[in-house]
Amino acid sequence: MQQDSRIRIGKIHYTNVWPIYHHFPHERFGSRLEWIEQVPTGLNKAMLAGEVDMGAISSFAYAESHDRYELYPELSVSAYGNVNSLLLFHKKPLSELDGATVMLPTTSATTVNLLKIVLGKFVGVTPNYVYAAPSLDTMMKHADAALLIGDDAIRASWREHPYEVSDMGGLWQRYTGEWMTFAVWAVRKETIRAYPELVAAVHEAFLESKAAGLRDPDPIVRKAQGVIGGTEAYWRGYFRNLSHDFGPDQRRGLSLYFRYAEEMGLLPEPAPLHMWADNSVTR
Ligand SMILES: C=C(O[C@@H]1C=C(C(=O)O)C=C[C@H]1O)C(=O)O
């Protein structure tokens, strides 16, 4: 591969990934990296098509195409319990959603399938699912419930509305006692083969950026207030609730989610976690 080739890195267009991206040492890479910012389903599609080489995608999208990817260790969007940005708004209790219309956002892959698992397996109801653009008012016009993710969910949660709200991270924890991982950092195998040193250097840079974000969250909190609104206390709490780790606890929770998804026919086959390891010297 030519020295001047670039790696295209996906960035989820939501605040939840800022703690990992904010302090990224761009100067270290010159023009070798290109950044592509989209909602999760946009990145899922672009990675599959080879238009993006690495970056955050829905963990469910990884499972659907796990043979093509390896996962960066220590990077994810995860939570143990409430997330505050993965919210089901509903007009009646979950147990009364059998046969009801439930709107799903076209932006999400992981959380829509998590909702299907929670309602189908744990609550024991089978709604009719309909995909729609992520807008609470339009979704609720003809539905009994609507799921929103990311900043769309945060903005909707600040509004006055007559609905009950269920947090998908909280529901998963309540029924399984496990962590849940919503986004993973995947790298296409072709990219690992073509640029082993650059792939290792980018992983290192993300880990440094994440450590800096944990040490110094202030600029990230201020930026979130400026771009989305809300109070300093809200964003401190939001980022504190999220985890960007991808260790044994998160992997166990994610593997259970993949198993249930397969049991319910949402995934065609088991999805092992293929972890990337820095073999850049021997590859
Ligand atoms: C925590 C979140 O996790 C997200 C949920 C995703 C999904 O449902 O596919 C994908 C990436 C993450 O952005 C969020 O959106 O707030």
The ligand as an ORCA input file, in Angstrom:
! r2SCAN-3c Opt
* xyz 0 1
  C     -25.662      5.110     24.254
  C     -26.049      5.135     22.991
  O     -25.672      4.081     22.235
  C     -25.837      4.047     20.847
  C     -26.788      3.125     20.300
  C     -26.617      2.531     19.078
  C     -27.674      1.673     18.459
  O     -28.742      1.549     19.048
  O     -27.429      1.098     17.377
  C     -25.396      2.736     18.389
  C     -24.432      3.540     18.888
  C     -24.564      4.305     20.143
  O     -24.607      5.657     19.836
  C     -26.865      6.269     22.480
  O     -27.186      6.349     21.288
  O     -27.191      7.136     23.278
*
